[in-house]
Amino acid sequence: MPGSHGSLTKAGKVRSQTPKVPSHRPPKEIPRVRNRKNYIKRIQRNRDAGQGRGRR
């Protein structure tokens, strides 16, 4: 197989050797604070909600 760097039998070697570390999620925002941010963003600043705002 021309163009391959190294043998394919060693593929994934490093990933399988690394120890599994559980994912660390940051604590969620308190709902009162989150609702306040959304109110300021949507009502006071008159923005559209969501990730796809302004696509249409």
N, C-alpha and C positions, 0 to 999 in steps of 0.2 A: 504494500500500500504506500505509494509515494506521498510525501507531504505530512506524514505523522511524526510527531516528536516523541520518541520513546515508545516502548511497547505498550499495547493496550491491556496487557495482563496486569499492569500496575495501576490501572485507572481506579481512582477512588481510594487509594491507599491511605493518604493522609487524613481524609475525612473519616474513614472508619477507625483510625487510631485515636482521634481526639476524643476526650471524655465528654459525655453529654452534660451540658449545663442547662438547668431549667430556666426558661425565659422569665425575665423580671419585668413585670408590668408596673408602671407608675400608678399610684393610688388615684382613683377617679375623683373628679371635681365634685364638691358638694352641690346637690341639685339647685339649691337657692342661688349659689354663685353662678352656676351654669345658666340658669334661667335669666339672671340679671344681665349676663353678657349677651345672651341671645336677644333680649329685649332691646338693649342698646344698639346692637348690630342691625336688627331687623326693623324695629319701629322708629327709633330716634334717627338713625342714619339712613333709613329707607332703602335698605339693601334687600335683594332677593335671597331666600334661604337656599341652602344646599350647595353641593360641590359643583354642579353644572350650571351655576347661575350665569346668565349672559350668553348662553349658547345660541339662543334663538333670535 
